[in-house]
Amino acid sequence: MEIDIIESRFNFPENRKEVRNFLIEIINKLLEVKMFLSFLTGMGFYINGAIETNKYDNIGIDEVKKQICQKTIFNFLEERLSDDLDISLWTKEDKSEVSEEWANFAHAIDEKRKLCVESKGLSLIMAYILQSIQLRFRNN
């Protein structure tokens, strides 16, 4: 087990059990972040594919921002993109966390200036996905 290798390499003192538990916590947190990053990038691929079809060019930024601010963006996307989006592995908690995060982005970020998005709603979603990924790297 990797924990044993780390412990033996650094020759931890008597508080070995505390150190071991701490390392396990760190590893679990990293695995959690890794899984969530996988969800975000997977969604990004679907959104990118949906943009490529040009079927959703009529979804504007204002409509998307409204859904984001109401925290109904995932229901909106699942309804509008249907077969072009699969976020079935996302839990209610995952969606809630990202909805809250994106609502904060919508209130704080000038998308034209910072994210280079002017008109397409799905491009805004893609930019928010990238912002969420960047935020997780910065915070973890």
Backbone as a printed PyTorch tensor [residue, N CA C, xyz], in Angstrom:
tensor([[[  0.8430,  -1.1950,   0.0000],
         [  0.0000,   0.0000,   0.0000],
         [  0.8810,   1.2490,   0.0000]],

        [[  0.4580,   2.3040,  -0.7520],
         [  1.2550,   3.5150,  -0.8860],
         [  1.5080,   4.2140,   0.4420]],

        [[  0.5450,   4.1520,   1.3460],
         [  0.6910,   4.8120,   2.6480],
         [  1.8730,   4.2190,   3.4040]],

        [[  1.9930,   2.8930,   3.3930],
         [  3.1020,   2.2330,   4.0870],
         [  4.4460,   2.6620,   3.5060]],

        [[  4.4930,   2.8010,   2.1870],
         [  5.7330,   3.2260,   1.5400],
         [  6.1000,   4.6380,   1.9710]],

        [[  5.1110,   5.5250,   1.9880],
         [  5.3560,   6.9120,   2.4110],
         [  5.8240,   6.9450,   3.8580]],

        [[  5.1280,   6.1920,   4.7160],
         [  5.4900,   6.1890,   6.1350],
         [  6.9170,   5.6750,   6.3350]],

        [[  7.2570,   4.5800,   5.6740],
         [  8.5880,   4.0050,   5.8680],
         [  9.6740,   4.9060,   5.2970]],

        [[  9.3900,   5.5520,   4.2080],
         [ 10.3910,   6.4170,   3.5810],
         [ 10.7310,   7.6130,   4.4600]],

        [[  9.7150,   8.1730,   5.1000],
         [  9.9430,   9.3590,   5.9160],
         [ 10.1300,   9.0320,   7.3900]],

        [[ 10.0600,   7.7470,   7.7510],
         [ 10.3070,   7.2990,   9.1120],
         [  9.5380,   8.1290,  10.1470]],

        [[  8.2140,   8.0840,  10.0500],
         [  7.3770,   8.8650,  10.9430],
         [  7.5300,   8.4070,  12.3920]],

        [[  7.4450,   9.3270,  13.3350],
         [  7.5870,   9.0080,  14.7550],
         [  6.3430,   8.3400,  15.3400]],

        [[  6.2020,   8.4470,  16.6590],
         [  5.1360,   7.7580,  17.3870],
         [  3.7300,   8.1090,  16.9120]],

        [[  3.5370,   9.2970,  16.3830],
         [  2.1910,   9.6940,  15.9500],
         [  1.8720,   9.1340,  14.5630]],

        [[  2.4120,   7.9990,  14.2970],
         [  2.2680,   7.3370,  12.9990],
         [  0.8030,   7.1550,  12.5960]],

        [[ -0.0340,   6.8040,  13.5440],
         [ -1.4460,   6.5900,  13.2400],
         [ -2.1060,   7.8970,  12.8090]],

        [[ -1.7830,   8.9970,  13.4670],
         [ -2.3290,  10.3020,  13.1010],
         [ -1.8670,  10.7040,  11.7000]],

        [[ -0.6080,  10.4950,  11.4230],
         [ -0.0540,  10.8280,  10.1110],
         [ -0.7230,   9.9700,   9.0510]],

        [[ -0.8740,   8.7030,   9.3320],
         [ -1.5190,   7.7770,   8.3850],
         [ -2.9450,   8.2390,   8.0860]],

        [[ -3.6960,   8.5880,   9.1030],
         [ -5.0730,   9.0600,   8.9140],
         [ -5.1060,  10.3560,   8.1040]],

        [[ -4.1570,  11.2300,   8.3850],
         [ -4.0530,  12.4880,   7.6470],
         [ -3.7690,  12.2190,   6.1670]],

        [[ -2.8450,  11.3280,   5.8850],
         [ -2.5280,  10.9850,   4.5020],
         [ -3.7220,  10.3520,   3.7930]],

        [[ -4.4480,   9.5250,   4.4950],
         [ -5.6420,   8.9070,   3.9160],
         [ -6.6680,   9.9770,   3.5750]],

        [[ -6.8420,  10.9660,   4.4570],
         [ -7.7590,  12.0800,   4.1840],
         [ -7.3460,  12.8310,   2.9270]],

        [[ -6.0660,  13.1160,   2.8000],
         [ -5.5630,  13.8480,   1.6380],
         [ -5.8060,  13.0500,   0.3600]],

        [[ -5.5000,  11.7730,   0.4010],
         [ -5.6910,  10.9240,  -0.7800],
         [ -7.1650,  10.8530,  -1.1550]],

        [[ -8.0430,  10.7110,  -0.1710],
         [ -9.4830,  10.6650,  -0.4520],
         [ -9.9740,  11.9650,  -1.0690]],

        [[ -9.4770,  13.0870,  -0.5560],
         [ -9.8650,  14.3880,  -1.1050],
         [ -9.3750,  14.5190,  -2.5450]],

        [[ -8.1430,  14.0980,  -2.8160],
         [ -7.6140,  14.1560,  -4.1750],
         [ -8.4170,  13.2730,  -5.1250]],

        [[ -8.8220,  12.1070,  -4.6710],
         [ -9.6370,  11.2230,  -5.5030],
         [-11.0040,  11.8400,  -5.7910]],

        [[-11.5620,  12.5040,  -4.7870],
         [-12.8450,  13.1860,  -4.9520],
         [-12.7310,  14.3050,  -5.9880]],

        [[-11.6870,  15.0950,  -5.8910],
         [-11.4620,  16.1890,  -6.8450],
         [-11.2310,  15.6200,  -8.2430]],

        [[-10.4510,  14.5500,  -8.3260],
         [-10.1730,  13.9240,  -9.6210],
         [-11.4660,  13.4580, -10.2810]],

        [[-12.3490,  12.8390,  -9.5120],
         [-13.6200,  12.3610, -10.0490],
         [-14.4700,  13.5330, -10.5260]],

        [[-14.5050,  14.5900,  -9.7360],
         [-15.3190,  15.7440, -10.1070],
         [-14.7620,  16.4290, -11.3530]],

        [[-13.4400,  16.5030, -11.4580],
         [-12.8200,  17.0630, -12.6590],
         [-13.1770,  16.2200, -13.8810]],

        [[-13.2640,  14.9270, -13.6900],
         [-13.6610,  14.0310, -14.7730],
         [-15.0990,  14.3230, -15.2120]],

        [[-15.9850,  14.5740, -14.2550],
         [-17.3680,  14.9360, -14.5760],
         [-17.4140,  16.2400, -15.3680]],

        [[-16.6560,  17.2400, -14.9050],
         [-16.6490,  18.5400, -15.5730],
         [-16.0990,  18.4290, -16.9980]],

        [[-14.9920,  17.7160, -17.1660],
         [-14.4230,  17.5960, -18.5110],
         [-15.3420,  16.7920, -19.4180]],

        [[-15.9710,  15.7640, -18.8790],
         [-16.9370,  14.9880, -19.6720],
         [-18.0780,  15.8580, -20.1490]],

        [[-18.5960,  16.6900, -19.2550],
         [-19.6640,  17.6040, -19.6430],
         [-19.1580,  18.5860, -20.6940]],

        [[-17.9180,  19.0270, -20.5260],
         [-17.3270,  19.9390, -21.4980],
         [-17.2730,  19.3410, -22.8910]],

        [[-16.9380,  18.0720, -22.9820],
         [-16.9060,  17.4080, -24.2860],
         [-18.3030,  17.3900, -24.9240]],

        [[-19.3280,  17.0810, -24.1080],
         [-20.6960,  17.0760, -24.6340],
         [-21.1240,  18.4690, -25.0820]],

        [[-20.8170,  19.4780, -24.2780],
         [-21.1810,  20.8510, -24.6330],
         [-20.4440,  21.2650, -25.9080]],

        [[-19.1790,  20.9370, -25.9950],
         [-18.4110,  21.2500, -27.1970],
         [-19.0300,  20.5900, -28.4260]],

        [[-19.4320,  19.3320, -28.2800],
         [-20.0950,  18.6270, -29.3780],
         [-21.4140,  19.2770, -29.7650]],

        [[-22.1630,  19.7210, -28.7670],
         [-23.4410,  20.3900, -29.0380],
         [-23.2150,  21.7140, -29.7710]],

        [[-22.1880,  22.4340, -29.3930],
         [-21.8530,  23.6840, -30.0860],
         [-21.5360,  23.3830, -31.5460]],

        [[-20.7850,  22.3180, -31.7850],
         [-20.3730,  21.9470, -33.1440],
         [-21.5470,  21.6250, -34.0630]],

        [[-22.6570,  21.1630, -33.5030],
         [-23.8070,  20.8050, -34.3510],
         [-24.5160,  22.0330, -34.9050]],

        [[-24.3160,  23.1720, -34.3000],
         [-25.0070,  24.4310, -34.6480],
         [-26.5170,  24.3580, -34.3970]],

        [[-27.0110,  23.2640, -33.8150],
         [-28.4500,  23.1340, -33.5310],
         [-28.8950,  24.0480, -32.4010]],

        [[-27.9340,  24.5010, -31.6030],
         [-28.2940,  25.2380, -30.3920],
         [-27.8320,  26.6920, -30.4260]],

        [[-27.5740,  27.1820, -31.6270],
         [-27.1210,  28.5720, -31.7670],
         [-28.1820,  29.5710, -31.3040]],

        [[-29.4250,  29.1100, -31.2340],
         [-30.5060,  29.9920, -30.7890],
         [-30.5640,  30.1430, -29.2640]],

        [[-29.7580,  29.4040, -28.5520],
         [-29.7030,  29.5480, -27.0860],
         [-28.7040,  30.6640, -26.7840]],

        [[-29.2340,  31.7840, -26.3320],
         [-28.3990,  32.9580, -26.0870],
         [-27.8710,  33.0350, -24.6570]],

        [[-26.9550,  33.9520, -24.4850],
         [-26.3490,  34.1530, -23.1610],
         [-27.3890,  34.5590, -22.1200]],

        [[-28.2940,  35.4620, -22.4820],
         [-29.2800,  35.9340, -21.5030],
         [-30.1450,  34.7980, -20.9810]],

        [[-30.5650,  33.9180, -21.8840],
         [-31.3800,  32.7690, -21.4840],
         [-30.5950,  31.8450, -20.5480]],

        [[-29.3450,  31.5840, -20.8820],
         [-28.5090,  30.7160, -20.0530],
         [-28.2200,  31.3590, -18.7020]],

        [[-27.8870,  32.6400, -18.7040],
         [-27.6150,  33.3220, -17.4290],
         [-28.8420,  33.3250, -16.5180]],

        [[-30.0130,  33.4800, -17.1110],
         [-31.2570,  33.4320, -16.3230],
         [-31.3910,  32.0730, -15.6420]],

        [[-31.1580,  30.9970, -16.4030],
         [-31.2520,  29.6460, -15.8420],
         [-30.1780,  29.4190, -14.7800]],

        [[-29.0040,  29.9570, -15.0210],
         [-27.9170,  29.8180, -14.0470],
         [-28.2790,  30.5320, -12.7560]],

        [[-28.7580,  31.7570, -12.8610],
         [-29.1100,  32.5340, -11.6640],
         [-30.2710,  31.9070, -10.8970]],

        [[-31.1660,  31.2290, -11.6150],
         [-32.2850,  30.5270, -10.9650],
         [-31.8760,  29.1390, -10.4770]],

        [[-30.6340,  28.7540, -10.7850],
         [-30.0780,  27.4500, -10.4150],
         [-30.8800,  26.2920, -11.0050]],

        [[-31.3650,  26.5140, -12.2170],
         [-32.1130,  25.4870, -12.9480],
         [-31.3760,  25.0920, -14.2360]],

        [[-30.1060,  25.4270, -14.3020],
         [-29.3550,  25.2380, -15.5350],
         [-29.2510,  23.7690, -15.9550]],

        [[-29.1110,  22.8610, -15.0030],
         [-28.9770,  21.4490, -15.3800],
         [-30.2800,  20.8980, -15.9470]],

        [[-31.4150,  21.2610, -15.3630],
         [-32.7030,  20.8420, -15.9180],
         [-32.8800,  21.4230, -17.3180]],

        [[-32.5290,  22.6900, -17.4620],
         [-32.6250,  23.3680, -18.7540],
         [-31.7710,  22.6570, -19.8070]],

        [[-30.5260,  22.3760, -19.4750],
         [-29.6230,  21.7280, -20.4300],
         [-30.0960,  20.3230, -20.7910]],

        [[-30.5270,  19.5610, -19.7900],
         [-31.0030,  18.2000, -20.0630],
         [-32.2400,  18.2280, -20.9590]],

        [[-33.1080,  19.2140, -20.7360],
         [-34.3200,  19.3360, -21.5400],
         [-34.0060,  19.7980, -22.9660]],

        [[-33.1760,  20.8200, -23.0820],
         [-32.8970,  21.4060, -24.4060],
         [-31.9350,  20.5560, -25.2400]],

        [[-30.9190,  19.9710, -24.6080],
         [-29.9130,  19.2180, -25.3690],
         [-30.2410,  17.7350, -25.4520]],

        [[-31.1320,  17.2730, -24.6240],
         [-31.5710,  15.8700, -24.5130],
         [-30.4810,  14.8560, -24.8830]],

        [[-30.5240,  14.2970, -26.0670],
         [-29.5900,  13.2300, -26.4500],
         [-28.1650,  13.7100, -26.6910]],

        [[-27.9580,  15.0110, -26.7700],
         [-26.6160,  15.5500, -27.0020],
         [-25.8640,  15.8350, -25.6970]],

        [[-26.4520,  15.4580, -24.5750],
         [-25.8130,  15.6740, -23.2760],
         [-26.1140,  14.4970, -22.3610]],

        [[-25.0790,  13.9420, -21.7600],
         [-25.2630,  12.8620, -20.7850],
         [-24.5280,  13.2370, -19.5140]],

        [[-25.3020,  13.6080, -18.5150],
         [-24.7260,  13.9020, -17.1970],
         [-25.3770,  12.9940, -16.1500]],

        [[-25.6880,  11.7910, -16.5760],
         [-26.4040,  10.8470, -15.7150],
         [-25.5950,  10.4260, -14.4840]],

        [[-24.2750,  10.5480, -14.5310],
         [-23.4530,  10.1820, -13.3760],
         [-23.4000,  11.2780, -12.3190]],

        [[-23.8500,  12.4730, -12.6730],
         [-23.8440,  13.5830, -11.7250],
         [-24.9160,  13.3550, -10.6630]],

        [[-24.5500,  13.5650,  -9.4070],
         [-25.5200,  13.4630,  -8.3200],
         [-26.2410,  14.8050,  -8.1580]],

        [[-27.2920,  14.7750,  -7.4040],
         [-28.0280,  16.0070,  -7.0890],
         [-27.0920,  17.0050,  -6.3920]],

        [[-26.2330,  16.4860,  -5.5230],
         [-25.2830,  17.3360,  -4.7920],
         [-24.2570,  17.9620,  -5.7410]],

        [[-23.7690,  17.1740,  -6.7190],
         [-22.8300,  17.7050,  -7.7130],
         [-23.4680,  18.8600,  -8.4790]],

        [[-24.6920,  18.6350,  -8.9500],
         [-25.3950,  19.6630,  -9.7100],
         [-25.6410,  20.9030,  -8.8610]],

        [[-25.9990,  20.6910,  -7.6180],
         [-26.2490,  21.8160,  -6.7120],
         [-24.9800,  22.6360,  -6.4800]],

        [[-23.8610,  21.9440,  -6.2600],
         [-22.5830,  22.6250,  -6.0370],
         [-22.1910,  23.4740,  -7.2470]],

        [[-22.3040,  22.8960,  -8.4320],
         [-21.9190,  23.6170,  -9.6440],
         [-22.9170,  24.7310,  -9.9490]],

        [[-24.1920,  24.4820,  -9.7220],
         [-25.1970,  25.5300,  -9.9280],
         [-24.9080,  26.7550,  -9.0740]],

        [[-24.5640,  26.5110,  -7.8320],
         [-24.2200,  27.6070,  -6.9190],
         [-22.9610,  28.3330,  -7.3970]],

        [[-21.9810,  27.5680,  -7.7850],
         [-20.7170,  28.1290,  -8.2710],
         [-20.9470,  28.9850,  -9.5150]],

        [[-21.7240,  28.4520, -10.4680],
         [-21.9730,  29.1900, -11.7030],
         [-22.8210,  30.4280, -11.4600]],

        [[-23.7370,  30.3680, -10.4980],
         [-24.5190,  31.5630, -10.1520],
         [-23.5840,  32.6520,  -9.6340]],

        [[-22.6050,  32.2590,  -8.8510],
         [-21.6030,  33.2330,  -8.3810],
         [-20.8060,  33.7960,  -9.5520]],

        [[-20.4400,  32.9450, -10.5040],
         [-19.7310,  33.4160, -11.6960],
         [-20.5880,  34.4400, -12.4470]],

        [[-21.8670,  34.1160, -12.6170],
         [-22.7660,  34.9800, -13.3840],
         [-22.8610,  36.3780, -12.7780]],

        [[-22.7800,  36.4430, -11.4530],
         [-22.8680,  37.7420, -10.7710],
         [-21.5360,  38.4780, -10.7300]],

        [[-20.4330,  37.7480, -10.8340],
         [-19.1240,  38.3590, -10.5970],
         [-18.2550,  38.5420, -11.8420]],

        [[-18.5380,  37.8000, -12.8930],
         [-17.6270,  37.7880, -14.0460],
         [-18.2640,  38.4850, -15.2530]],

        [[-17.5110,  39.3620, -15.8460],
         [-17.9090,  39.9680, -17.1220],
         [-17.4880,  38.9930, -18.2120]],

        [[-18.4600,  38.2360, -18.7250],
         [-18.1380,  37.1500, -19.6540],
         [-17.5080,  37.6420, -20.9530]],

        [[-17.8840,  38.8200, -21.3930],
         [-17.2970,  39.3360, -22.6390],
         [-15.8180,  39.6620, -22.4360]],

        [[-15.5050,  40.3030, -21.3360],
         [-14.1290,  40.7280, -21.0830],
         [-13.2430,  39.5740, -20.6290]],

        [[-13.7100,  38.7890, -19.6590],
         [-12.8590,  37.7570, -19.0560],
         [-12.9270,  36.4090, -19.7700]],

        [[-14.0970,  36.0530, -20.2870],
         [-14.2790,  34.7160, -20.8550],
         [-14.3640,  34.7050, -22.3800]],

        [[-14.3400,  35.8870, -22.9830],
         [-14.3760,  36.0170, -24.4540],
         [-15.6420,  35.4160, -25.0600]],

        [[-16.7660,  35.5770, -24.3680],
         [-18.0490,  35.0590, -24.8420],
         [-19.0100,  36.2340, -24.9820]],

        [[-19.6370,  36.3260, -26.1660],
         [-20.5230,  37.4650, -26.4090],
         [-21.9690,  37.0850, -26.6920]],

        [[-22.2130,  35.9420, -27.3230],
         [-23.5850,  35.7020, -27.7570],
         [-24.1230,  34.2970, -27.5020]],

        [[-23.3180,  33.2910, -27.6460],
         [-23.8280,  31.9180, -27.5700],
         [-23.8790,  31.4040, -26.1300]],

        [[-25.0430,  30.9540, -25.7390],
         [-25.2420,  30.4520, -24.3890],
         [-24.4050,  29.2210, -24.0720]],

        [[-24.2800,  28.3220, -25.0420],
         [-23.4860,  27.1170, -24.7870],
         [-22.0010,  27.4470, -24.6730]],

        [[-21.5680,  28.4900, -25.3520],
         [-20.1770,  28.9320, -25.1900],
         [-19.9530,  29.4490, -23.7720]],

        [[-20.9660,  30.0870, -23.2160],
         [-20.8670,  30.5460, -21.8200],
         [-20.7690,  29.3430, -20.8840]],

        [[-21.5740,  28.3150, -21.1270],
         [-21.5020,  27.0930, -20.3110],
         [-20.0990,  26.5000, -20.4000]],

        [[-19.5610,  26.4170, -21.6110],
         [-18.2130,  25.8700, -21.7930],
         [-17.1980,  26.7000, -21.0150]],

        [[-17.3200,  28.0140, -21.0660],
         [-16.4010,  28.8930, -20.3340],
         [-16.5400,  28.6830, -18.8210]],

        [[-17.7530,  28.4960, -18.3470],
         [-17.9640,  28.2540, -16.9150],
         [-17.3900,  26.9010, -16.5040]],

        [[-17.4870,  25.9060, -17.3710],
         [-16.8640,  24.6080, -17.0800],
         [-15.3590,  24.7890, -16.9070]],

        [[-14.7460,  25.5190, -17.8260],
         [-13.3030,  25.7680, -17.7290],
         [-12.9680,  26.5500, -16.4620]],

        [[-13.8040,  27.5140, -16.1270],
         [-13.5960,  28.3060, -14.9080],
         [-13.7110,  27.4060, -13.6660]],

        [[-14.6650,  26.4850, -13.6690],
         [-14.8320,  25.5530, -12.5440],
         [-13.6170,  24.6440, -12.3910]],

        [[-13.0970,  24.1720, -13.5080],
         [-11.8960,  23.3300, -13.4670],
         [-10.7310,  24.1320, -12.9100]],

        [[-10.5600,  25.3350, -13.4180],
         [ -9.4710,  26.1980, -12.9540],
         [ -9.5970,  26.4790, -11.4600]],

        [[-10.7970,  26.7080, -11.0030],
         [-11.0490,  26.9820,  -9.5840],
         [-10.6420,  25.7950,  -8.7160]],

        [[-10.9350,  24.5920,  -9.1640],
         [-10.5800,  23.4140,  -8.3740],
         [ -9.0670,  23.2090,  -8.3080]],

        [[ -8.3600,  23.5250,  -9.3610],
         [ -6.9020,  23.4240,  -9.3090],
         [ -6.3140,  24.4790,  -8.3820]],

        [[ -6.9220,  25.6370,  -8.3800],
         [ -6.4350,  26.7190,  -7.5280],
         [ -6.7000,  26.4150,  -6.0550]],

        [[ -7.8180,  25.7670,  -5.7550],
         [ -8.2320,  25.5570,  -4.3620],
         [ -7.7330,  24.2520,  -3.7650]],

        [[ -7.1830,  23.3670,  -4.5780],
         [ -6.8100,  22.0510,  -4.0320],
         [ -5.3450,  21.7550,  -4.1930]]])
